[in-house]
Amino acid sequence: MKKIAYFLSLAMLWSLSGLAQQAPASKEFTVTGKVKNGTAGEKVYLQFSTNPPTMVDSTTLSADGTFTIKATEKDGGNFYLLNLADRQRIVLLVEGGENFQITADGFEQNSKGEPGKYEVKGSKNMDYYAKLMDLNQAMVEKVNKWNDEYAKANEKKDTKKMQEIQNNFQEAEVAHVEKIKALLPEMGSSLVAIFAANNLLNPQRDFAEMEAVANRFAQENPSPKIVQAYLGYIKRIKGVAVGDEAPDFTLDNPEGAPVALSSLRGKYVLIDFWASWCGPCRMENPNVVKMYNKYKDKGFAIYGVSLDKDKNAWLAAIKKDGLTWTHGSDLKFWNSAVAQTYGVNAIPATYLLDKDGKVIAKNLRGPSLEAKLSELLGGEK
C-alpha cells in the first residue's frame, strides 16, 4: 500500500493562446498594503506568475511598512505574484479595475515554523481564492496526520489500520472536491473559477464540471487570453473519439491556398499531426511515405497538419522527407486550433477516417498502420 500523497499545483501553466475573439480592454489596478514585519526601504515586487516569475513593477516599503503599486492588466485577466522582500509571496488574481488592500506578516514561516498570514480585500476573485485555500489547508492538515499514522501502521504491518486510513482519505477527498464543485456556480465567469477548475479538479474524474466552466466562459467572457487558453485545454482533453465524425477544418497549404478536410471525403483519410521539429514524426515519415505510395491509388489520402511555427522549416521538411500528400498549417505551434479540437497534446498523432469522415482508428503507426490499411484496402483495385 502506497503512502498517501496529496498534491496541489498553485502555478498556472498556461501557454497563452492568442486566439481571443476581441482584444480585452486594458484596465489599471492598484495594490496597496501594509507589511507588519517590514523595514523601510525593503523591495516589493509585482510579478506575473510564470515560471520563473516575470517582473511587472516594484516599489519600496515606507517607514510604517506600507506600499502602493499601480499596474495595467492588458489581457483581461492574469495571475500575479506579490513578492514582499523575498520573504513572503502572495498570489493575486487580477482582471483589471481592482483596488486590492493587503495586510501581511511579511514572512513565509516564523521561528516556530508557523506560516505567515495575509489578507486581501477588494476583489471577489480573492474572496473565493481565500475560501479555496482554507479548504485546501484543512485537507492538507488531515492528510499530514494520516500520513504519519499510515507510516506507523506500515511499520507494525497493521494492514487493517492502513486500509482504514486509506478509506478515510478517499472519503475526505470526495467531500473536499464536492465543496470545491459547489463553489463553482457562485464564481460564475470570474477568473477564480478557472483557477479552481484547472488546479483543484481532476480531468479524469471531474471533466463534466471543468467543461461546464469552459462553456460558461465561452458564453459570458470569452475574450481574455487566459480564458482562450483554458478553452483550448478543455478541447484538448475532450478530443475526438473513435466513432465520432471528424470535425471539418480548413488550413492553408504550402502555396497559401485553403484546403478543407472535407475535400478528401470519399477516401480513407489519415490526418497526420506532425512538425518539422518533431524527431519521432520525422522518423515515422518513411513508413508513412511507403504506405501512401502503396495505397494512394486505392482510395487512401493523407492530410498532414503541421504544428510548425516557421514556414520555411515546414516546407523544407516536406521536401526532404518526400511528403507528397495534402498539407496544411496555421503555423501556430501548440496553439493550433485544429490540434485543440482533436485533443492533440503530443505528436506524432494520427486519426484514420473512413469514406464518410468518421474516425475508425487513432495513433496507428508502423506495422499497425500497415495492417489496418491492408485490411481496408488490400483487396481493392
N, C-alpha and C positions, 0 to 999 in steps of 0.2 A: 504493500500500500504506500503510495507516494505521499510525501509531506504536503499538506495543504499550502497552496500559494494563492495570493490574491493580488492582481496587478491592475494598476490604474495609470493610464498614459495621460499626462497633463499637457503634453506638447501636441499641437495641431500640425500634422504633417501634410500640408497642402501643397499641391502643385497648381498654383493659381491658373485657371484655365484661359482667362482672357476671352471667354465666349459670351460675355454679358450682352444682352439684347439692347440695352440702353445704358450709357455711362451714368453711374450714380453721381448725384450732386456732391461736391466737396463740402464738408461741414467741419467747422472748428470745434474743438472740445478743450476743456480746461481741467487740469488736475491740481487741486490744492490739498495740502496735507500738513500734518504735524507728526514728527518723529520723536517719541518720548525720550529715547536714549541717544538722540543725535547731538552732534557737535557742530558749532558754527563753521562753515566752510566745507563741510563734507559734501561729496557729489551725490546728486540724484539723477539717475538716467532713465529716460523713457525709450524703450526699445521695442521693435517688432519681435514677436515670439517665434522667431525662426531658429534654426539650428545651424550655426551659432546665432545668438540674438543679433539683430541689426539696429544700429543706433538711429534714433529719431531726433532726440534733443536731450539737453541736460541743463541742470541748474545747481545751485549750492544751497545748503541749509543756512537759514538765518540764525541769529543768536538764540532765539526761542524755539528752534527746531522746526520752523515752518518753511514751506516752499510752495512755489507755483510754477507749473509748466503749461504752456499752450501749444497745441498742435492741430493739424488739419487731417481728418480722415477722408481720403480721396476715393476709396473703393467701395464705400457703402457699408463697411464692417470689417474689422480685423481684430486679431488677438495681440495684445501688447504685454510687455513686462515692465513694471516699475521697479527699478533696481535702486535700493536705498543703501548707498555707500558700500556695495558688495556684501552687505550684511543681512539683508532681507529682500526677498523678491516677491512681488505681488502681481498676479495675473489680472489684467484688465480686458474686459470685453467691450469694445468700442464700436458704436455705429455712427458717431458724429453728433454734435449738438449737446453732449452731456457736460455737466459741471460736477465732476467727481470730488467728493470730500473724503479724505482719508486720514485716519489716525492709526499709527503703527508703533509697535515696540521698538523696531529697528534692529532686531536680531532674529536669526533663524531658530536658535536654541539658547536658553540661558545656561548658567553654570550647573544647574540641576538636570539638564537635558530636556527641559520643558520647551515646547515650541513657542516661538514668538507669535503674538496675536496681532490682528489688524482688523479694521472695519472700513468698508467702503460704502458710502451713501451717494445718492443722486443718480441711480441707474436701476431700472427694472432688471436688466441683464445681470447686474452684480447682486441684486437681491436673491435671484434664483440661483446664481452661482454659489452664494453662501449656503443656501439650503442644500445644494448638491454636495458641497464639501463637508457639511455637517453629517449628512447621511454616509458619506464615504468614510469619514473619521470614525464614526460609530462602528461601521463594518470592519475597518482595519483593526480596531481595538479588540473586537471579538475574535478575529482571525489570529491575531498575535497570541491571544490567550489559548486558543485551540491548538495552535502550532506547538506551544510549549507542552500542553497536555498530550498532544499526539506523540511528541518526541519521547516523553516519559513512558507512555504506554507501549511504544515501539521497543524501548529498552527492556521492558518487562515481558515482551511478547504477548501483551494483553490485546488480542485481536478483537475481543468484544468491545472494549473501550475504544479502540481505534475506529471500529465501524460506527460506534455511537457518535464519535466526533465528526466523522465524515458525513453522517446523516444530519447532524446539527448544522454543519456548514452548508450543505446543499439546501436545507430548508431556509436558512438565513439568507443565502444568496438569492433564492427565488423571491423572498419577501423584499429584499433590498432592491432588486431590479423592478419589481412591481411598483414600489414607491417612486422610482425614477420615471417609469412609464406614466404614472398618474399625474406627474407634473407637466408632461409634455404638452397636453392640450392648453393648459394655462399659459404656457410660454408663447404660444402662437408662432408667429414668424419673426421672433426676436432671435438675435444671434446665439443666445444661450441654448436654444433648442438644438442648434447644430452641434454646439459643444457637447451637450448631453448625449445626443444620438451617436456622434462619432466616437466619443471617448468612453462612454459608460454602457453602451449596449453592444451586443454580440451579433454580427450579421447572420451566423448560423442559427441563432436562437430567436433573435428579435427583429428579423428583417421587415416584418409587416409594419412595425412601429417606425423603423428607420425610413421606410418608403413613405409612410404617412407624413412624416416631417418633410421629406422632399416634395411631396405633392402639394403640401400647404405653402411652402416657399415658392414653388413654381407658379401658383395661382396668385399669391399675395405680395411676394417680394423677390422676384427672380433676378434682379439686375446686379446685386453685389457680386464681385468676383469670387468671394469665398462661398457664396451660395451656388454659383455656377460650378465650382469645384466639387461641392458636395453632391449636386445633382449628377455630375459625371461619375462620381464614385458609386452612387446608387445604381446608375445604369450599368457600370462595370460588374457590380455584384450580381445584378439580375440577369444580365446577359441574354443569350439566345440558346434555347434548349433543343435537343434532338426532337423532331416532330413539329417544331414551330415553323411558321412561314418566315423565311429570311427577310428582314426589313430591307426594303429597297434603298439605294443610295446612289448619288451621282458625284463623281470626282473628276477632276481634270486629269487627262492622260499626259504623258511626257511632252506632247506637242501643244498642250494647253487647251485641248478640246474636251468638253464634258462627256463623260461616258457613264450611263446608268447600268447598274447591275441587271435590271430587268431586260436590258437589250440582249442578254445572253439566254433569256428564257427559252425553253425547248431543248436545252442541252443539260447534261450533268456538269455542274459548275463547282470548281474548287475555289473558295475565297481563301486566299493565302495572305495572312498578315505577316509582314516581314520588314526588314530595313537593311540598308547597306552596312550599318554599323553592327548588326547582329551576327556574331560569329556562328552560332548554331543554324541560323537561317541560311547563311552562305554555304555552310557545309551540306545542308539538305538540298540545296538548289540543283546539283547534278542529278539527283534522283527524281526531282520534280520535272526537270527537263526531259529525262528519259520517259517518264510516264506520259507527259504531254505529247511528245513525238509519237509515242506508240498508239495513243487513243484519240488524238485530236481529229482524226478523220472518221471517228466512230461516234461522234456526238459528245466529246469531252472538251470543256473550256476552262480556263483559269482566269480569275480576276485577282491580280496581285495588288494588295493595299499596303502601301509603304508608310511606315511610321518615321520616315526621314524628316529632317528639317532643312537639309541642304540639298537643293535640287540637283546640283552638279554631281554630288556623291551618289544620289539616287540613280541618275542617268548612267553614270559610269559603271555602277554595279549591274544594272540591267544589261549593258553592252558586254561587260567582261564575263558575266555568267551565262550569257546566251539565252535570256529570258524573253521569248518571242510572243508571249501571250498578252492579254489586255492588262494594262496597268493604270493605277490612279493614286493620287495622294493630295491631301490638303497641306502637306509639309508642316504639320503642327505637332510632330513628335507624339508624346503620350497624350496630348490634348486633342488628338484626332476624334472628331465626333463619331465617326464610324466605329472606331475601336471601342469607344464608350458604349455605343448602342449594342455592340456584340459581346460586351463583357470581357474584352481582351485586356488582361493585365500582365501577360508575358508573351513573348514571341520566340520562335515561330508558333503561330496558331492557325488552324485551318478549319473551315466549315465546308462540308460536301453537301451540295444541294441536288435534289432530283430535278426532273424536267419541269415540274410545276413550281419550283422555287422553295420547296420545303427542305429543312435540314435533315439529312439522313445519317450523318456521322460527323464527329468533331475530332480534331487533332490527329488525323491519320498522317503518318509519315513512314518512309522507308517501306519495308515489306508489308505493313498493314495497309498502306495506301495502294500498293500494287495488287494486293489480294482483293481489296474491295473493288477496284476498277476492273479487274479481271472478272469478278463475279457479275458486275453490272454490264460490262461492255465487251468482254472477251469473245462472246459469240456473235456480236453484231457486226454487220458489214457496212 
